[in-house]
Amino acid sequence: MIIPLVVYHGKDRWKIGTTLGEMITGYEDLPEAIKNLPPTMNTYFMTFRGIQMMR
C-alpha cells in the first residue's frame, strides 16, 4: 500500500491540482496512451491552522 503524503505549510491556500495529472505541466498534451499510465489518487486535505503547537 502506498499512501502519498503532502505537508504544505505555506501562507496561501493550496492552488495546485489535487491529482497527479493536474500537477504535471503539459499533462493534457500527452497522448492518451501515456495519460492512462499515472495512477489516479485522490488527495485529502486537513488543515492544522489555528492548532497550538507544543514547544
C-alpha positions as CSV (number, residue, x, y, z in Angstrom):
1,M,0.0,0.0,0.0
2,I,1.3,3.5,-0.9
3,I,-0.1,6.5,1.0
4,P,1.2,9.7,-0.6
5,L,1.6,12.5,2.0
6,V,2.0,16.2,1.2
7,V,2.9,18.5,4.1
8,Y,2.2,22.1,3.0
9,H,2.7,24.9,5.4
10,G,2.6,28.0,3.1
11,K,0.7,31.2,3.9
12,D,-1.6,30.8,0.9
13,R,-4.1,28.1,0.2
14,W,-3.1,25.1,-1.9
15,K,-3.6,26.2,-5.5
16,I,-2.1,23.3,-7.3
17,G,-4.3,20.4,-8.5
18,T,-5.2,17.5,-6.3
19,T,-4.5,14.7,-8.8
20,L,-1.1,13.7,-10.3
21,G,-2.3,14.6,-13.8
22,E,-3.1,18.2,-12.6
23,M,0.3,18.5,-11.0
24,I,2.3,17.6,-14.2
25,T,2.9,20.5,-16.5
26,G,1.8,19.6,-20.1
27,Y,-0.1,16.6,-19.0
28,E,-3.1,17.5,-21.1
29,D,-0.9,17.5,-24.2
30,L,0.3,13.9,-23.7
31,P,-1.0,11.1,-25.9
32,E,-4.0,9.2,-24.3
33,A,-1.9,6.0,-24.0
34,I,0.6,7.9,-21.8
35,K,-2.1,9.7,-19.8
36,N,-3.5,6.4,-18.7
37,L,-0.3,5.3,-17.0
38,P,0.0,7.5,-13.9
39,P,-2.2,6.2,-11.1
40,T,-5.2,8.2,-10.1
41,M,-5.1,9.1,-6.5
42,N,-7.4,11.3,-4.5
43,T,-5.8,13.9,-2.2
44,Y,-7.4,14.7,1.1
45,F,-6.5,17.9,2.8
46,M,-6.5,18.5,6.5
47,T,-5.9,21.9,8.0
48,F,-3.9,22.4,11.2
49,R,-4.2,26.1,11.0
50,G,-5.1,27.5,14.4
51,I,-3.8,24.5,16.4
52,Q,-1.3,25.4,19.1
53,M,1.9,23.5,18.8
54,M,3.7,22.2,21.9
55,R,7.2,23.6,22.4
